[in-house]
Amino acid sequence: MSVDSTRFILVQTSHPGNVGSAARAMKVMGFGDLVLVRPRFADVLSQEETIAMASGAADILARARIVDSFEEALDGVSYLCATAMTPRDFGPPTHAPRALFPELAASGQRVAFVFGSERYGMSNEDVYRCHAVLSIPTNPSYGSLNLAQAIQLISYEWRQALGSFEVEGRTAETKFASAAAVQGLLEHWQQALVEIDFLDPAAPKKLMPRLNQLLNRAQLADEEIHILRGIAKAMVKDRGKPG
């Protein structure tokens, strides 16, 4: 699916900060289609708090639309997911996002996620228009989620179903030390341990073989070899200082 194949619809949102945070949550997961239905403030998209909470997602706000009715927000959408904590006696089936999303993603439909106001949630009338209700599994004794938090969770799960982004890690390969470098380190440490009277060369027992096994398990890099040899050098140097 393309970036704008998923729509997020916010109905009667009250707080500008939540609109900005919603835009940020969407952008983080690669979505960009935001529609507001009758928000409390007509200028919410340009308010200072909204822009501040968007934190770099101002482009989502710039493309967002404000409409007067729920019907207008549905143009071009083929599958609607309501979000509601309170189960309805009548209406579409309720699913956990992770249970529904793989099949929905495979269907190729243009999906919209609908969120109600912060205080009242979605009206029954709007829920009944949807194909499914999403319920985020939460602590049974406290399931209250901030609007932007709910959007972040659902957008994350939906992104995972569509195909997640790659996790960026270190690109540079670690250059592990050679066996010869490890042996050189051990010789250096043996000299230092004898010098500080930690190792008795007449009765070494198995100290050095044990240190050898320890270093092998650590899989040291060249830079780490240099650090440990520097420590051994400093140990001997400090040995000769008074006090």
Secondary structure as GFF3:
##gff-version 3
##sequence-region A 1 243
A	DSSP	three_ten_helix	3	5	.	.	.	ID=ss1
A	DSSP	beta_strand	6	11	.	.	.	ID=ss2
A	DSSP	alpha_helix	16	28	.	.	.	ID=ss3
A	DSSP	beta_strand	33	37	.	.	.	ID=ss4
A	DSSP	three_ten_helix	44	46	.	.	.	ID=ss5
A	DSSP	alpha_helix	48	54	.	.	.	ID=ss6
A	DSSP	alpha_helix	58	63	.	.	.	ID=ss7
A	DSSP	beta_strand	65	67	.	.	.	ID=ss8
A	DSSP	alpha_helix	70	73	.	.	.	ID=ss9
A	DSSP	beta_strand	79	83	.	.	.	ID=ss10
A	DSSP	beta_strand	94	95	.	.	.	ID=ss11
A	DSSP	alpha_helix	97	107	.	.	.	ID=ss12
A	DSSP	beta_strand	111	115	.	.	.	ID=ss13
A	DSSP	alpha_helix	124	128	.	.	.	ID=ss14
A	DSSP	beta_strand	132	134	.	.	.	ID=ss15
A	DSSP	alpha_helix	147	163	.	.	.	ID=ss16
A	DSSP	alpha_helix	179	195	.	.	.	ID=ss17
A	DSSP	alpha_helix	207	218	.	.	.	ID=ss18
A	DSSP	alpha_helix	222	239	.	.	.	ID=ss19
###
